[in-house]
Structures are given as C-alpha cells and as structure tokens.
C-alpha cells in the first residue's frame, strides 16, 4: 500500500469512527409532566428543551399527566414498553405510588431524573430512595417551609397577637402536608403567633380567592398570609383588596418565585417568595440523564436551594442585589 492509499484508508477509518460517535450521542428523552397545562411544568420542560438544544443531538417529548397519578404511571410503562426513549424525566404526581413504574425503568437500564420532588417514602430525603432513580433535582420541601415560617416569626416579633392565615395547596398531598406541618412546628412555638385559619387553594388563583373571602368573613383582622404557592397569593390579594385591606400593610409570603411574585415584591405589595427555579431545574435534569447515557460522572442529588441563580428566599433586599432577576415562570 502506497502513502496515498494509506492516507485514504486512515480517512475512511476516521470517518467511520466519527459517525459512530455521533450516533452514540443521538438520544431521545421523555418528559413526564404532572400536568402539561400547568405553568410550572411548562417551565421545567422549557429548561429541558433549552439544554437539549445546547447539547445537540437530543430529541425530547412531553407527556401530560393531567394531575392524575394513575395516568402518569401508565404513561411511563407504555413509553418504556415502546422502547423509543433512552432516558426519562418526571415531575411526579404521586411521589410514593409512582415507585413501581420507576423501578421498571431502572430494571431496563435507562436513567431517570425526578424533578421538583424526591420519589420515595421520605420527602425530606433527596438521595435516591427507589431503584431506578438516577438523580433528584429538587429542594427539600420541609426546609423551605421552615425558612418561610422563621421569616414570619421575625415579622411577628413585635406583634402580640400576630394573626396568621396559612394557605396551602391541598393537605391530602404528602408534600403539602409536610410543608404545613413544618409551618406549624415553627409557628406554634411562639405564644404571640395565632394561626387563625388554614385554607386550601389547590394552586388556583380563583379557588384561593373564594377560600380567602370565606376566611375573612370569620377573621377580618389578620397580619400575615403564609402560603406555599404564588398562585394562591394572586387570589388572596384580590380578596384582601375587596375587603378593604391595605395589602402593603400585611405580610404576604408565597412560594415559587413566579414572575408575578417578583413584580409584586418589587412593587412592595408582597413581601417574600420561596423560590423554585423550574427552567434551571429542567436544564439540570436533562444534563444529568445525558451524562449517565454517555458514561460520564453525574450527580445523584442537585439541591435547587443551593444552585439557583439567586438565594432561595427572595425578598426586596435580594431583588435589589439581583436587579435583572425576573423569575423563571409566569404562574
């Protein structure tokens, strides 16, 4: 073989090797939303798509769980059986009941990241608890709730009594009940703080408006509304204004760091929101499963309270330090 032939042969081998490498990086990732119509889930998927575009050769698809745990379980089983996807990302509707489907994914050797909540019996534990969970990309629910409650304690320090309304999603949800219990564990230690009512807003501004109107009929004199969701405070604010309350004089604490909350805090209407960073969450989740697919080292836990673009508990002082932060989702 002369030098020209050797060069051609080497080029052919190199071309084959490069094409093989490219094919190995051509992945399909399925995203299972708790509800595809929910703004937070849409923002998580926005992050998934953003990271997929950045990495290249990643195809994604979204499945709508419709806030139905049984539906989401079946979707994961069906997609796994179809064999078309290499990795899975889930925002779970049922953090315990979904374990069986997740174990099937693990048994098939496919990486799976859970976002927003851990999967397993212990919602305070981010380390994977169920075989099949490759990584948890979330914040410990109780930690954030305790931080919110401690912030309320500080506000109430010079008030006796300090009358608090808690607006939770639904206590039937394990993660909401955990947050509620964390609120009470902190607040109940202080004799000057009186929790006068608890409402369930179900992550719906309209529902929260109606619930808050009912609460105000029995408890017209309040100081604080403590909530796990910014969506609740949208309805709460309308109810307070309709009742003739000065919203700026009350202490409103929400959750999610939706853009509407960031604007309200900057305007002085609301006081604080416990941040979730859904777009960043989706980016981290996609990056993690792709790293596993490519045989690279990948974290098993990503605590969003530690890696978010701003501190997790956002108030006016934080926003002054981060004037460009607008929130990662609408509401």
C-alpha positions in Angstrom: 0.0 0.0 0.0 1.5 3.4 -1.0 1.3 6.5 1.1 -1.8 7.8 -0.8 -3.7 4.6 -0.2 -2.7 4.6 3.5 -4.0 8.1 3.8 -7.3 7.2 2.2 -7.7 4.2 4.4 -7.0 6.3 7.5 -9.5 8.8 6.4 -12.1 6.1 6.0 -11.5 4.7 9.5 -11.6 8.2 10.9 -14.9 9.0 9.2 -16.4 5.7 10.5 -15.3 6.5 14.0 -16.7 9.9 13.9 -20.0 8.8 12.5 -20.2 6.1 15.2 -19.5 8.7 17.9 -22.2 11.0 16.6 -24.8 8.2 16.6 -23.9 7.3 20.2 -24.8 10.8 21.2 -28.2 10.9 19.4 -30.6 10.4 22.4 -34.3 10.6 22.9 -35.6 11.8 26.3 -39.2 11.6 27.5 -40.5 14.3 30.0 -43.5 13.3 32.1 -45.3 16.4 33.4 -47.6 16.1 36.3 -49.7 18.3 34.1 -48.7 19.8 30.7 -51.2 22.6 31.2 -49.5 23.7 34.4 -47.2 26.7 34.1 -44.5 25.3 36.4 -44.3 22.1 34.4 -44.2 24.0 31.2 -41.2 26.0 32.5 -39.4 22.8 33.6 -39.9 21.5 30.0 -38.7 24.8 28.7 -35.4 24.1 30.6 -35.3 20.6 29.2 -35.6 21.8 25.7 -33.1 24.6 26.3 -30.5 22.2 27.5 -31.2 19.7 24.7 -30.7 22.5 22.1 -27.4 23.4 23.8 -26.1 19.9 23.9 -27.3 19.0 20.4 -28.5 15.6 19.0 -31.1 15.4 21.8 -34.7 14.8 21.0 -37.4 15.4 23.6 -41.1 14.8 24.0 -43.6 15.8 26.7 -46.4 13.6 28.2 -49.3 15.1 30.0 -50.1 13.5 33.4 -53.2 15.7 33.9 -52.6 15.7 37.6 -53.6 12.0 37.6 -51.2 9.7 39.3 -52.6 6.5 37.6 -52.4 8.1 34.2 -48.8 9.1 34.7 -47.8 5.7 35.9 -49.4 4.1 32.8 -47.6 6.6 30.6 -44.2 5.7 31.9 -45.0 2.0 31.5 -46.2 2.5 27.9 -43.3 4.7 26.9 -40.9 2.2 28.4 -42.5 -0.7 26.6 -42.3 1.2 23.3 -38.6 1.3 23.6 -38.2 4.6 21.7 -36.7 6.7 24.5 -33.3 6.4 26.1 -34.0 8.4 29.3 -36.8 9.7 31.4 -37.5 12.9 33.4 -40.5 13.0 35.7 -42.4 15.6 37.7 -44.3 13.1 39.8 -47.9 13.4 40.7 -47.6 10.7 43.4 -44.1 10.6 44.9 -44.8 7.2 46.5 -47.2 5.4 44.2 -45.0 6.0 41.1 -42.2 3.9 42.5 -43.3 0.7 40.7 -43.0 2.4 37.3 -39.7 3.9 38.2 -38.3 0.6 39.2 -39.3 -0.8 35.8 -37.3 2.0 34.2 -34.3 1.2 36.3 -34.6 -2.5 35.5 -34.5 -1.6 31.8 -31.2 0.2 32.4 -32.5 3.6 31.5 -31.6 6.7 33.5 -34.4 8.6 35.2 -34.3 12.0 37.0 -37.1 13.2 39.2 -37.7 17.0 39.3 -39.4 19.1 41.9 -39.9 16.3 44.4 -38.0 13.2 45.6 -39.5 9.9 44.7 -40.0 7.6 47.7 -41.5 7.5 51.2 -39.3 10.3 52.6 -39.9 13.6 51.0 -37.2 15.2 53.1 -34.5 13.0 51.6 -33.1 14.0 48.2 -30.8 11.0 47.8 -32.4 8.4 45.6 -34.6 6.0 47.6 -36.1 3.9 44.8 -34.1 1.7 42.4 -34.4 3.4 39.0 -34.0 7.0 40.2 -30.7 8.2 38.8 -30.9 11.7 40.2 -33.2 14.0 42.2 -33.4 17.7 41.1 -35.4 19.4 43.8 -35.5 21.3 47.0 -36.3 19.7 50.4 -39.9 20.8 50.9 -39.7 21.0 54.7 -36.5 23.0 54.7 -38.1 25.8 52.6 -41.3 25.8 54.6 -39.3 26.1 57.8 -37.4 29.1 56.3 -40.7 30.7 55.4 -42.1 30.2 58.8 -39.0 31.5 60.6 -39.3 34.6 58.4 -42.9 35.1 59.6 -41.7 34.7 63.2 -39.3 37.6 62.6 -42.0 39.8 61.2 -44.3 38.9 64.1 -41.7 39.6 66.8 -43.2 42.9 67.9 -46.8 41.9 67.4 -49.0 40.2 70.1 -51.1 38.7 68.9 -49.8 38.2 65.4 -52.7 36.6 63.4 -51.6 34.3 60.6 -53.6 32.6 57.8 -52.0 29.6 56.2 -52.9 29.0 52.5 -51.7 25.5 51.4 -52.3 23.6 48.2 -54.1 20.5 49.5 -53.2 18.7 52.7 -54.1 15.4 51.1 -50.9 15.8 49.0 -48.0 14.4 51.1 -45.7 17.3 50.0 -48.2 19.9 51.0 -48.9 18.2 54.3 -45.2 18.1 55.0 -45.0 21.8 54.4 -48.0 22.5 56.5 -46.6 20.5 59.4 -43.2 22.3 59.0 -45.1 25.7 59.2 -46.9 24.7 62.4 -43.8 23.2 64.0 -42.1 26.6 63.8 -45.1 28.9 64.4 -46.6 27.0 67.3 -43.5 27.5 69.4 -44.3 31.3 69.7 -47.1 32.3 72.0 -47.7 35.6 70.3 -48.5 33.9 66.9 -52.0 32.7 66.4 -52.9 30.6 63.3 -56.4 31.8 62.9 -57.3 29.8 59.7 -56.0 27.3 57.2 -57.3 27.3 53.6 -56.6 25.0 50.6 -56.1 27.0 47.4 -55.3 24.0 45.2 -52.7 26.1 43.2 -55.6 28.0 41.7 -56.0 31.8 42.0 -59.8 31.6 41.6 -60.1 28.9 44.2 -57.8 30.8 46.6 -59.9 34.0 46.1 -63.1 32.2 47.2 -61.3 30.5 50.1 -59.8 33.7 51.3 -63.1 35.5 51.1 -64.6 32.9 53.4 -61.7 33.2 55.8 -62.0 36.9 56.0 -65.7 36.7 57.0 -64.7 34.9 60.2 -61.3 36.5 60.6 -61.3 40.1 59.5 -58.3 41.2 61.5 -55.1 39.4 60.2 -51.5 40.2 59.9 -49.9 37.5 57.8 -50.8 35.2 54.9 -48.3 32.4 54.7 -48.6 30.3 51.5 -46.6 27.6 49.6 -47.7 28.9 46.2 -47.7 32.3 44.5 -50.8 31.3 42.6 -52.6 31.4 46.0 -51.5 34.9 46.7 -52.9 36.2 43.5 -56.4 35.2 44.7 -55.6 36.2 48.3 -54.6 39.7 47.2 -57.8 40.3 45.3 -59.9 39.1 48.3 -57.9 41.4 50.7 -58.4 44.4 48.4 -62.2 43.6 48.1 -62.4 43.5 51.9 -60.8 47.0 52.1 -57.5 45.8 53.4 -54.2 47.6 52.7 -52.2 44.8 51.2 -48.9 46.5 51.6 -49.5 46.7 55.4 -49.9 42.9 55.7 -47.1 40.4 55.4 -47.6 38.1 52.3 -45.3 35.1 51.9 -45.6 32.9 48.8 -43.8 30.1 47.0 -42.4 29.5 43.6 -40.8 32.8 42.6 -43.1 33.2 39.7 -42.6 36.4 37.7 -45.9 37.8 39.1 -44.5 37.4 42.7 -41.2 39.0 41.8 -43.0 42.0 40.4 -45.3 42.2 43.4 -42.3 42.2 45.8 -40.5 44.9 43.8 -43.7 47.0 44.0 -44.0 46.5 47.8 -47.3 44.6 47.6 -45.9 41.2 48.6 -43.0 40.6 51.0 -41.3 37.3 50.1 -41.4 34.2 48.0 -39.7 30.9 48.4 -38.0 30.3 45.1 -38.4 27.4 42.7 -36.3 27.6 39.6 -38.2 25.4 37.1 -36.2 26.3 33.9 -32.9 25.7 35.7 -34.4 22.5 37.2 -35.2 21.2 33.7 -31.7 22.0 32.4 -30.1 20.2 35.3 -32.3 17.2 34.9 -31.7 16.8 31.2 -27.9 17.4 31.6 -27.8 14.7 34.3 -29.5 11.9 32.4 -27.4 12.6 29.3 -24.3 12.4 31.3 -25.3 9.0 32.5 -26.2 7.9 28.9 -22.7 9.0 27.9 -21.0 7.1 30.7 -19.8 10.3 32.4 -19.9 11.1 36.1 -23.2 12.7 37.1 -24.6 13.9 40.5 -27.3 11.9 42.1 -28.6 14.9 44.0 -29.0 18.5 42.8 -30.4 20.7 45.6 -32.0 23.7 43.9 -31.8 25.7 47.0 -28.1 25.7 46.6 -27.6 26.0 42.8 -30.4 28.5 41.9 -29.5 31.9 40.3 -30.5 33.8 43.4 -31.0 32.9 47.1 -34.0 30.6 47.7 -35.9 33.0 50.0 -36.4 36.1 47.9 -37.4 39.5 49.4 -36.9 43.1 48.3 -33.3 43.1 49.6 -32.4 40.0 47.4 -34.0 41.6 44.4 -32.1 44.8 45.0 -28.9 42.8 44.8 -30.2 41.0 41.6 -32.0 43.6 39.6 -32.2 41.5 36.5 -33.9 38.5 38.0 -37.5 38.2 36.8 -38.5 34.7 37.8 -38.4 31.6 35.7 -42.1 31.1 35.1 -45.3 33.1 34.9 -47.6 31.4 37.4 
